Amino acid sequence: MMTAPNKTISSNDPATLRRRQWRMLKDKIARYGMTLGGISVIITIMLIFFYLLYVVLPLLLPASMEEAHQYEVPSQTAGNTLYLAAEEKSEVGVRFTDKAHAVFFYLADGSIISDIALPTPTDAKLTSFNHADSAQQVVAFGFDNGQALVVKHHYDVKFTLNESGDNDRTIHPSIQYPMGEDLIEVDEQGQALTQLAVQMGEEENTLVAITPDHRLIVAGFTKEVDFFDESVTLERDGGELPLPKLEIAYLLLDKEQKVVYLADKAGLSTRVDIRDKTEPQVLQQVQLVENGTQLTSLTFLTGNISLLVGDSRGKITQWFPVRDKNGGESLAKIREFDAQNTPIVDISPEERRKGFLTADSEGQIGIYHSTAHRTLLVEPITNANITHIAVAPRAKRLLAEDDANQFHVWNIENEHPEVSWSALWSKVWYEDHEEPKHMWQSSSASNDFEPKFSLTPLAFGTLKAAFYAMLIAVPLAIFGGIYSAYFMSPAMRGTVKPTIEIMEALPTVILGFLAGLWLAPVVEANLPGIFALLLLLPMGILLTAYGWRFMPKIVKYHISDGWEAALLIPVVIFVAWISFLLSPPLELWFFEGDMPQWLNSVGIDFDQRNALVVGLAMGLAVIPSIFSITEDAVFNVPKHLTSGSLALGATPWQTMTRVVILTASPGIFSAVMIGMGRAVGETMIVLMATGNTAVMDFSIFQGLRTLSANIAVEMPESEVHSTHFRILFLSGLVLFIFTFFLNTIAEVVRHRLRRKYSNL
């Protein structure tokens, strides 16, 4: 029988050439496709980084000013200026004069809108003047007959259609009399009011005055309006307080009408409690300026809690009451600014932020922010001496008057003064707090609220959540991956590995939902059982392993190699059942029947949604990633290494610890780092399983707030391009940089481990 000769295929055969060319084309497509994909990923990451940086960059820009208008002081015949102010739109200004005139004028050119002579007594002289909180738009004139006049500058905005069909806006200023047009009798003895302060409230109005015979007069007025003729009746309630023989130069009344501050030129300040207006009481005396220095300016910061003190050396200090351990309050110096070197002649606080502007005797304007402790700008605007300044309600326009009868209007660009490195990352001493703190509290229902934008508690919460999650996930995932790849039978591994990897597809919002609504109450109700489980489960597994040595051989032979782990399933279930069964008696014996309440009684705060719940839930979410990568790394260790080790007499355990794990260490390290990155960036679990409290407490029983959860919660509510909005983007940038840095370090370490153990 003859066989057919072998058919040889030539390498130059057309079909072979076509297959080779097609294969080479596919290789090129794959190579360039992978290169393009990698470059696209890098470009995308860089675009994300630069977009975040683009949004965040305005936070770092300095303040600036630009001169808008300059002209002579409007209506100089109306008298010298006592007080300047502007309305909301920064189009109309007003100046109150020492002849009791209110002059309204356009800020653009100084043209006069109206010059209103206020009703004053013909036989009395003006002896004092002061203004209430700037948001009230109220001023008061005091006279030498013990009477006062309270007026309010008001602005009506009207819109009319012009010929082209567009709306023209016109602002109509006016003077109102919130306490009636009649003069108010402040001092019943008819003494001159040398100093005067006023504040208006919803139910009560207060006037405080000082007389030449050194009496502090406190007069509270309740206004009643007649329903029929709308006549105003004032009911007076008040008292007086004798004062030392000091020349009081400054008198301030807070808008809550509870505290009065008096100060002389030497800086000696007296704090008086007037909550009971019939019996004012001196609370404290404190020296506001250094010896040899004169007090040249004194006013409230927005909110009327802090005092801003300007002295003859150009230094500005901030003071506010601080509560001590005994519950009392004392005025304390919190921070100081010394960017100006000549006497501070006027201080104008911003109406809606904790910033303020100052003017010194050399014509310089300083822009500061108190809480951020920032000197934003110091710039001269005139060669003459500035006498008065005012900042518009939106803090975008400065009004200034100098002693050369020139009026200056400057535009201000200062969008984010409250942001500084110290405000974001260091402890800040906020008003009404006993000490400096890290705080995140971005919004409130009150207009007097000061946003607190410390990122430190959020970064701390992020690391805390990741730490507890990794504390639970890393041992279980790594040991499970090693056992599955090295000791488990192929059949069992084929079931376990896909099951755990499928867990990774479970949406984290479901895990967070279950953690918040189911797991947290279960943990709270069985807290002793949870800790008993952490103690009894390792003991139960070790005892089971020890008992397995003494099992009859006939039993051992029925269990195939690699299936021993299945025997632990009933052990784990049994130990968990015993732990939860023991929880009530343990709680009764050791914790008075209520462990959470017992923790609170010993000074350990307990929140139902706490770091323990987050660790359990987020650990469960992180385990599949770490397990899968670890298992693959161990399983892919070359077989000749394990075979050679076993052939040389090493036990399987020695082979695993001295050969397999070392060889797989780059992959195991990568698994841990990827799990860490997953835990740091997790949002939904920490959002739903914690109380979202931005506290810095490493206790496992306290809640937390992470950077990612904070962005998810507050971004929908933030005003676009506001400071809050940009700081949330800064939080994202911090997360981006942190994960990038973490992954870079992980990659460097992984390559070093690979080089070190590649020769095994």
C-alpha positions in Angstrom: 0.0 0.0 0.0 1.5 3.2 -1.1 1.3 6.4 1.0 0.9 9.9 -0.4 4.0 11.9 -0.2 4.2 14.7 2.5 2.9 18.0 1.1 5.3 20.8 1.8 3.9 24.4 2.2 6.2 27.1 0.9 6.6 30.2 3.0 6.2 32.1 -0.3 2.8 30.6 -1.0 0.3 33.3 -1.7 -2.2 32.0 0.8 0.5 31.9 3.5 1.6 35.4 2.6 -1.9 36.7 2.8 -2.4 35.1 6.3 0.9 36.5 7.4 0.1 40.0 6.2 -3.4 39.8 7.8 -1.8 38.7 11.1 0.8 41.5 10.9 -2.0 44.0 10.2 -4.0 42.7 13.2 -0.9 43.0 15.4 -0.4 46.6 14.2 -4.0 47.5 14.8 -3.8 45.9 18.3 -0.5 47.7 19.1 -1.7 51.1 17.9 -5.1 50.6 19.4 -3.6 49.8 22.8 -1.2 52.8 22.5 -4.0 55.1 21.5 -6.1 53.8 24.4 -3.3 54.3 26.9 -2.6 57.8 25.6 -6.3 58.6 25.7 -6.5 57.5 29.4 -3.5 59.7 30.2 -5.0 62.7 28.3 -8.4 62.1 30.1 -6.8 62.1 33.5 -4.8 65.3 32.7 -8.0 67.0 31.4 -9.8 66.1 34.6 -6.9 67.4 36.6 -6.7 70.7 34.7 -10.5 71.2 34.8 -10.4 70.8 38.6 -7.5 73.2 38.8 -9.3 75.6 36.6 -12.3 75.7 38.9 -10.2 75.9 42.0 -7.7 78.5 40.8 -9.9 81.6 41.5 -9.7 80.7 45.2 -6.0 81.5 45.1 -6.3 84.9 43.3 -5.5 88.0 45.4 -7.8 90.9 45.9 -7.6 93.9 43.7 -9.0 97.5 43.5 -9.6 99.8 40.6 -10.6 103.4 40.7 -14.0 104.0 39.2 -14.8 107.7 40.0 -13.5 110.7 41.8 -15.3 114.0 42.4 -15.9 116.7 45.0 -18.0 115.7 48.0 -21.6 116.2 47.1 -23.5 119.1 48.7 -20.7 120.4 50.9 -23.0 123.1 52.2 -25.0 120.4 54.0 -22.2 120.0 56.5 -19.3 117.7 57.2 -19.8 114.0 56.8 -20.5 111.8 59.9 -21.4 108.6 58.1 -21.3 107.1 54.6 -23.3 104.2 53.2 -24.4 102.8 49.9 -27.5 100.8 48.8 -27.5 97.2 47.6 -26.9 97.9 43.9 -23.9 100.2 44.6 -25.5 102.9 42.5 -26.7 105.4 45.1 -24.8 106.6 48.2 -25.8 108.6 51.2 -23.9 110.8 53.6 -25.2 112.0 56.9 -23.8 115.3 58.1 -23.2 117.3 61.3 -26.0 119.6 60.3 -28.5 116.7 60.4 -28.8 116.4 56.7 -29.1 113.3 54.6 -27.6 113.7 51.1 -28.4 111.1 48.5 -26.3 111.1 45.4 -25.3 108.9 42.4 -22.0 107.1 42.9 -21.2 107.3 39.2 -20.8 111.1 39.1 -21.7 112.5 42.5 -24.9 114.2 41.2 -27.3 114.9 44.0 -30.6 113.1 44.1 -31.9 114.8 47.2 -30.7 116.8 50.2 -33.1 116.2 53.1 -32.9 118.3 56.2 -33.9 116.1 59.1 -36.3 117.4 61.8 -34.2 118.7 64.7 -34.9 120.8 67.7 -34.4 124.5 67.0 -33.0 125.2 70.4 -30.6 122.3 70.7 -27.2 121.4 69.2 -26.1 118.1 67.8 -23.7 116.5 70.2 -23.4 112.8 69.1 -24.1 110.5 66.2 -24.0 106.7 65.7 -25.4 104.0 63.4 -26.9 100.7 64.0 -25.9 97.4 62.3 -25.4 98.2 58.6 -28.1 95.8 57.5 -30.7 97.9 59.4 -29.8 101.1 57.6 -30.6 103.0 60.8 -28.7 106.0 62.2 -29.3 108.2 65.3 -28.6 111.8 66.2 -28.1 112.9 69.8 -28.6 116.4 71.0 -27.6 118.5 74.1 -31.1 118.5 75.5 -31.1 114.7 76.1 -33.1 113.9 73.1 -32.4 111.8 70.0 -33.7 111.3 66.5 -33.7 107.9 64.8 -33.9 107.7 61.0 -33.6 105.1 58.4 -32.3 105.5 54.8 -34.5 103.4 52.5 -34.3 102.6 48.8 -37.2 101.6 46.5 -36.3 99.9 43.2 -38.8 100.5 40.4 -38.8 99.2 36.8 -40.4 101.0 33.9 -40.7 100.2 30.2 -38.7 102.4 27.9 -39.3 103.1 24.3 -37.5 100.0 23.1 -39.5 97.8 25.4 -36.7 97.1 27.9 -37.0 97.6 31.6 -35.3 100.7 33.1 -34.4 100.4 36.7 -34.6 103.5 38.9 -33.7 103.7 42.6 -35.7 106.1 44.8 -34.0 106.8 48.1 -36.0 108.2 51.0 -35.9 108.8 54.8 -38.1 106.9 57.2 -38.7 107.3 60.9 -38.9 103.8 62.5 -39.6 105.3 65.9 -41.7 108.2 64.8 -40.7 111.7 63.6 -40.9 113.2 67.1 -37.7 113.4 69.0 -37.1 110.6 71.6 -36.3 111.5 75.1 -33.3 109.4 76.1 -32.1 111.2 79.3 -35.0 112.3 81.5 -32.7 114.8 83.2 -32.1 116.6 79.9 -28.3 116.3 79.9 -26.4 116.4 76.6 -25.8 113.0 74.9 -22.1 113.1 74.4 -22.0 109.5 73.0 -24.9 107.6 71.5 -25.6 104.1 70.2 -28.8 102.6 68.7 -30.0 99.2 67.6 -33.4 98.1 66.3 -35.2 94.8 66.9 -38.4 93.1 66.0 -40.0 93.8 69.3 -37.8 96.3 71.1 -35.5 99.1 70.2 -32.6 100.3 72.4 -30.8 103.6 72.7 -27.7 103.9 74.9 -26.1 107.2 75.7 -23.4 108.8 77.9 -24.0 112.2 79.6 -21.4 114.8 80.8 -22.0 113.8 84.4 -20.6 110.3 83.6 -23.9 108.3 83.5 -24.6 105.5 81.1 -28.2 105.8 80.1 -30.0 102.6 78.8 -33.4 103.2 77.3 -35.5 100.5 75.8 -38.5 101.4 73.7 -41.4 99.2 72.6 -43.2 100.6 69.6 -47.0 100.4 69.4 -48.8 101.5 66.2 -52.4 102.6 66.5 -54.6 100.4 64.2 -56.9 103.4 63.1 -54.7 106.4 62.6 -51.3 104.6 62.5 -49.8 106.9 65.2 -46.7 105.6 67.0 -46.5 105.3 70.7 -43.3 104.4 72.5 -43.2 102.7 75.9 -39.9 103.4 77.6 -38.1 101.0 80.0 -34.6 101.5 81.2 -32.1 102.5 83.8 -28.6 104.1 84.2 -25.2 103.2 85.5 -22.7 105.6 87.1 -19.3 105.5 85.2 -15.8 106.4 86.3 -14.6 109.8 85.3 -13.2 108.8 81.9 -13.4 110.6 78.6 -15.4 107.9 76.7 -14.6 108.2 73.0 -16.4 105.1 71.7 -19.8 103.6 72.5 -21.1 100.4 70.9 -24.3 98.4 71.3 -24.6 94.9 69.9 -27.6 94.2 67.7 -29.0 91.7 70.1 -29.3 94.6 72.6 -27.5 92.7 75.3 -24.0 94.1 75.7 -22.6 97.6 75.6 -18.9 98.4 75.0 -17.3 101.7 76.1 -13.7 102.7 75.4 -11.5 105.8 75.9 -8.7 107.0 73.7 -6.1 105.1 75.8 -7.9 101.8 74.9 -9.5 101.0 78.2 -12.7 99.2 77.4 -15.7 98.4 79.7 -18.1 95.7 78.9 -21.6 96.2 80.3 -24.5 93.7 80.4 -27.8 95.4 79.6 -30.1 92.4 79.3 -31.9 93.8 82.3 -32.1 97.4 81.1 -33.2 98.6 84.5 -30.0 97.4 86.1 -27.0 97.5 83.8 -24.0 95.6 85.2 -20.3 95.9 84.4 -18.9 92.6 83.2 -15.3 93.3 82.5 -12.7 95.9 81.9 -9.8 95.2 79.4 -7.0 97.1 77.8 -7.5 96.9 74.0 -4.2 98.5 72.9 -0.7 98.4 74.1 0.8 101.0 76.5 1.8 104.1 74.7 -0.6 103.5 71.9 -3.9 105.4 71.3 -7.2 103.8 70.3 -8.1 105.4 66.9 -11.0 103.3 65.7 -13.4 100.8 67.2 -16.3 99.0 65.6 -18.1 95.7 65.4 -17.3 93.0 62.9 -20.4 91.6 61.1 -22.6 89.8 63.5 -21.8 92.2 66.4 -19.8 89.5 68.3 -16.3 90.6 67.6 -14.7 94.0 68.1 -12.3 95.4 65.6 -9.7 97.7 67.2 -7.5 100.0 65.3 -4.6 101.9 67.0 -2.2 104.7 66.3 0.6 102.3 65.2 -1.5 100.9 62.3 -2.3 97.6 64.0 -5.8 96.0 63.9 -6.9 93.4 66.4 -9.9 91.3 66.8 -11.5 90.6 70.1 -14.5 88.5 71.1 -15.9 87.0 74.3 -14.7 83.5 75.1 -16.4 81.2 77.5 -14.2 79.7 80.3 -14.6 76.4 82.2 -16.8 78.0 84.8 -19.3 79.2 82.3 -18.3 82.8 82.4 -17.2 84.9 79.4 -14.3 87.3 79.1 -13.2 89.4 76.2 -10.0 88.0 74.6 -7.7 89.1 71.8 -7.9 86.4 69.0 -5.8 87.7 66.1 -4.1 90.8 64.9 -3.1 92.4 61.6 -0.1 94.7 61.2 0.2 95.4 57.5 -0.3 99.2 58.0 2.1 101.4 59.9 0.2 104.6 60.4 -2.9 105.3 62.6 -6.1 103.6 61.5 -8.7 106.3 61.1 -11.7 104.2 60.1 -12.8 100.6 59.8 -15.7 99.4 57.7 -16.9 95.8 58.1 -18.4 93.9 55.2 -22.1 93.3 55.6 -22.3 89.6 54.7 -18.8 88.2 55.3 -16.2 88.4 58.1 -14.1 90.7 56.1 -13.4 94.4 56.7 -11.7 97.4 55.1 -9.5 99.9 56.9 -8.2 103.4 56.1 -5.1 104.9 57.6 -3.8 108.4 57.9 -1.6 108.2 54.8 -4.5 107.4 52.5 -4.0 103.7 52.3 -6.8 101.2 52.2 -6.4 97.7 53.7 -8.6 94.7 52.9 -8.6 91.9 55.4 -10.5 88.8 56.3 -10.7 88.1 60.0 -11.4 84.3 60.3 -9.0 83.4 57.5 -6.5 85.8 59.1 -5.6 87.2 55.6 -4.3 90.5 54.6 -5.6 90.6 51.1 -4.5 94.0 49.9 -3.0 97.3 51.2 -3.0 100.0 48.6 -3.0 103.9 48.6 -6.0 105.6 47.0 -5.2 109.3 47.7 -2.4 111.5 49.0 -4.7 113.3 51.4 -5.9 112.0 54.8 -8.9 109.8 54.5 -11.7 110.8 56.9 -14.5 108.2 56.2 -14.9 105.0 54.3 -17.8 102.6 53.6 -18.1 99.4 51.7 -21.2 98.5 49.7 -23.4 95.6 50.9 -22.0 93.3 48.3 -18.5 94.3 49.1 -17.8 95.2 45.5 -17.4 98.9 45.8 -15.6 101.2 48.2 -16.6 104.8 49.1 -14.0 107.1 50.6 -13.8 110.7 51.6 -10.7 112.7 52.3 -9.9 116.0 54.0 -9.4 117.7 50.6 -13.2 117.4 50.0 -12.6 114.7 47.4 -14.9 111.7 47.1 -13.4 108.4 45.8 -15.3 105.4 44.4 -13.3 102.2 43.8 -14.3 98.9 42.5 -13.2 95.9 44.5 -12.5 92.4 43.2 -12.4 90.1 46.2 -14.5 87.0 45.6 -13.0 84.4 48.0 -11.3 86.1 50.9 -12.3 83.4 53.4 -10.0 80.8 51.8 -6.5 80.4 53.1 -4.2 77.6 53.9 -4.8 78.0 57.6 -8.6 78.2 57.2 -8.6 75.0 55.2 -6.1 72.9 57.1 -5.3 74.4 60.5 -7.3 75.0 63.6 -9.3 78.2 63.4 -10.8 80.1 66.4 -14.3 80.9 65.4 -16.7 83.3 67.2 -18.7 81.7 70.1 -16.1 78.9 70.5 -13.9 78.3 73.5 -10.8 77.4 71.5 -9.5 76.9 67.9 -11.1 74.0 66.1 -11.2 72.1 62.8 -14.8 72.6 61.6 -16.8 72.0 58.4 -20.2 73.7 58.5 -21.0 75.3 55.2 -24.6 76.5 55.5 -27.1 77.7 58.0 -30.6 79.4 58.0 -29.2 82.5 59.6 -27.6 85.4 57.6 -25.2 86.0 60.5 -23.7 82.5 60.1 -20.1 82.3 59.2 -19.3 79.3 56.9 -16.6 77.0 58.2 -14.6 75.3 55.4 -12.0 73.2 57.1 -11.1 70.2 55.0 -9.1 68.5 57.8 -12.1 66.7 59.4 -13.2 65.5 55.9 -9.7 64.2 55.1 -9.6 62.6 58.5 -13.0 61.0 58.0 -11.8 59.7 54.6 -8.7 58.1 56.1 -10.7 56.8 59.1 -13.3 55.1 56.9 -10.6 53.6 54.7 -8.6 52.4 57.7 -11.4 50.5 59.3 -12.5 49.1 56.0 -9.0 47.9 55.2 -8.6 46.5 58.7 -11.5 44.1 58.0 -11.0 43.5 54.3 -7.2 43.0 54.0 -6.8 40.0 56.3 -9.9 38.2 55.0 -9.2 39.0 51.3 -5.5 38.2 51.3 -5.6 35.0 53.4 -8.7 33.9 51.5 -7.0 34.5 48.1 -3.8 32.7 49.2 -5.8 29.7 50.5 -8.0 29.6 47.4 -5.1 29.7 45.0 -2.7 27.4 46.8 -4.6 25.0 49.0 -8.1 24.8 47.7 -9.1 22.1 45.2 -9.7 23.2 41.6 -13.4 22.2 41.8 -14.0 24.2 44.9 -11.9 27.1 43.6 -14.0 27.2 40.5 -17.1 27.8 42.6 -15.6 30.2 45.3 -13.6 32.5 43.1 -16.5 33.5 40.6 -18.9 33.8 43.6 -16.7 36.3 45.3 -15.9 38.2 42.1 -19.7 38.5 41.4 -20.0 40.3 44.7 -17.9 43.1 43.2 -20.8 43.8 40.8 -23.2 44.5 43.7 -24.0 48.3 43.6 -22.5 50.1 46.6 -25.8 52.0 47.0 -27.4 48.7 47.9 -24.7 48.0 50.4 -25.0 51.5 51.9 -28.8 51.1 52.1 -28.5 47.8 53.9 -25.8 49.1 56.1 -27.7 52.2 57.2 -31.2 50.7 57.6 -30.5 47.1 58.6 -26.9 46.6 59.7 -26.6 49.7 61.9 -29.6 48.8 64.1 -28.5 45.2 64.3 -25.0 46.2 65.4 -26.4 48.6 68.0 -28.8 46.0 69.4 -26.1 43.3 69.6 -22.9 45.2 70.3 -21.5 42.8 72.9 -22.2 39.9 70.5 -20.3 41.7 67.7 -17.2 41.9 69.8 -17.7 38.4 71.1 -17.8 37.2 67.5 -14.5 38.9 66.8 -13.0 37.0 69.7 -14.7 33.7 69.4 -14.5 33.2 65.7 -10.7 32.9 65.5 -10.7 30.7 68.5 -13.4 28.5 67.0 -11.5 28.1 63.8 -8.2 27.3 65.6 -9.9 24.7 67.8 -11.6 23.1 64.7 -8.2 22.9 63.0 -6.6 21.4 66.1 -9.5 18.9 66.5 -9.1 17.9 62.9 -5.8 16.3 63.7 -7.5 13.8 66.0 -10.2 12.8 63.6 -10.3 9.1 62.6 -8.6 8.4 59.4 -11.8 7.0 57.9 -13.4 10.4 58.3 -10.3 12.2 56.8 -10.3 9.9 53.8 -13.8 10.9 52.9 -12.8 14.5 52.7 -10.7 15.2 49.5 -7.6 17.4 49.7 -8.5 21.0 49.2 -12.1 20.6 50.5 -11.3 21.0 54.2 -12.4 24.7 54.2 -16.0 23.6 53.6 -16.0 22.1 57.1 -15.5 25.6 58.5 -18.9 26.8 57.2 -21.0 25.2 59.9 -18.3 26.3 62.5 -18.6 29.9 61.4 -22.4 29.8 61.5 -22.4 28.1 64.9 -20.0 30.6 66.4 -21.9 33.5 65.1 -25.1 32.1 66.5 -23.5 31.5 69.9 -22.1 35.1 69.9 -25.4 36.7 69.2 -27.1 34.4 71.7 -24.6 35.5 74.4 -25.1 39.2 73.5 -28.1 40.0 75.9 -26.6 38.3 79.0 -23.2 39.9 78.3 -24.8 43.3 78.0 -26.8 42.7 81.2 -23.7 41.5 83.2 -21.1 44.0 82.1 -22.9 47.0 80.6 -26.0 47.5 82.8 -28.3 46.1 80.1 -27.5 48.8 77.5 -24.0 48.9 76.1 -24.5 52.1 74.0 -25.9 54.0 77.0 -23.1 52.6 79.1 -20.5 53.9 76.6 -22.1 57.4 76.7 -22.1 57.3 80.5 -18.3 56.7 80.6 -17.6 59.5 78.2 -17.4 57.5 74.9 -19.9 58.9 72.5 -21.9 56.3 70.5 -23.6 56.9 67.2 -25.8 54.2 65.7 -24.2 54.9 62.2 -20.6 54.7 63.1 -17.1 53.7 61.9 -17.8 50.1 62.9 -20.8 49.9 60.5 -18.8 51.6 57.8 -15.9 49.2 58.3 -18.1 46.1 58.0 -20.1 47.4 55.0 -17.2 49.0 53.1 -14.9 46.1 54.0 -17.4 43.8 52.3 -17.3 46.0 49.2 -13.5 46.0 49.0 -12.9 42.3 49.7 -13.7 41.1 46.1 -11.1 43.4 44.5 -8.3 42.5 46.9 -9.3 38.8 46.9 -9.4 38.5 43.1 -6.0 40.2 42.4 -4.3 38.3 45.3 -5.7 35.0 44.1 -4.6 35.6 40.6 -1.1 36.7 41.7 -0.6 33.5 43.9 -2.1 31.2 41.4 0.1 32.5 38.6 3.3 31.8 40.5 5.3 29.4 38.1 4.7 25.8 39.0 8.3 24.9 38.7 9.1 27.1 41.7 6.6 25.2 44.0 7.5 21.8 42.5 11.2 22.5 43.1 10.7 23.7 46.6 8.6 20.6 47.5 11.2 18.3 45.7 13.9 19.8 48.0 12.0 18.7 51.0 10.1 21.9 52.0 6.6 21.4 53.4 3.7 23.0 51.6 3.5 25.7 54.3 7.2 26.5 54.0 6.8 26.6 50.2 3.9 29.0 50.5 5.6 31.4 53.0 9.1 31.4 51.5 8.5 31.0 47.8 4.9 31.6 46.7 4.1 34.7 48.7 7.4 36.4 48.0 7.0 35.8 44.3 3.4 37.0 44.4 4.2 39.9 46.6 4.0 42.5 43.8 0.5 41.4 42.9 -0.6 41.2 46.6 0.7 44.7 47.2 -1.1 46.0 44.1 -4.3 44.4 45.4 -4.0 46.2 48.7 -3.3 49.5 47.1 -6.2 49.1 44.7 -8.5 48.2 47.6 -7.2 51.3 49.5 -8.0 53.5 46.5 -11.4 52.0 46.3 -12.0 52.6 50.0 -10.8 56.2 49.9 -13.0 57.1 46.9 -16.1 55.2 48.1 -19.2 57.5 48.3 -22.5 55.8 48.7 -21.6 53.5 51.6 -20.2 56.2 53.8 -23.0 58.5 52.8 -25.7 56.2 53.9 -24.0 54.2 56.7 -22.7 57.2 58.8 -24.2 60.1 60.4 -22.2 62.4 58.1 -20.8 64.3 61.1 -17.6 66.1 60.3 -15.9 65.2 63.6 -12.2 64.3 64.3 -12.5 61.3 66.5 -10.8 58.0 65.8 -13.3 56.2 68.0 -14.9 53.2 66.2 -18.3 54.2 67.8 -18.3 57.7 66.3 -19.6 58.8 62.8 -17.6 60.6 60.2 -17.8 62.5 56.9 -15.6 61.8 54.0 -14.5 64.1 51.1 -16.4 62.1 48.5 -19.6 61.9 50.6 -19.4 65.6 51.3 -19.2 66.4 47.6 -22.2 64.2 46.9 -24.3 65.8 49.7 -23.5 69.5 49.2 -22.7 70.0 45.5 -26.4 70.0 44.4 -27.1 72.8 47.1 -24.0 75.0 46.4 -24.2 78.2 44.4 -22.3 77.9 41.1 -18.9 79.7 41.3 -19.4 80.5 45.0 -16.6 79.8 47.5 -18.5 76.8 48.7 -18.8 75.5 45.1 -15.1 75.9 44.5 -14.0 74.4 47.8 -16.0 71.3 46.9 -14.1 71.1 43.7 -10.9 71.6 45.8 -12.0 68.5 47.8 -12.2 66.6 44.5 -8.8 67.8 43.6 -7.4 66.7 46.9 -8.9 63.2 46.4 -7.5 63.1 42.9 -4.0 64.1 44.0 -4.1 61.6 47.0 -5.2 58.7 44.8 -2.7 59.6 42.1 0.1 59.8 44.7 -1.0 56.5 46.3 -1.1 54.7 43.0 2.3 56.1 42.0 3.9 54.9 45.2 2.2 51.6 44.8 3.5 51.2 41.2 7.1 52.1 42.3 7.0 49.6 45.2 5.4 46.9 42.9 8.2 47.3 40.3 10.9 47.1 43.0 9.3 43.9 44.4 9.1 42.4 41.0 12.8 43.1 40.3 13.8 41.7 43.7 11.9 38.4 43.4 11.9 37.9 39.6 15.0 35.7 39.8 13.3 33.1 42.1 
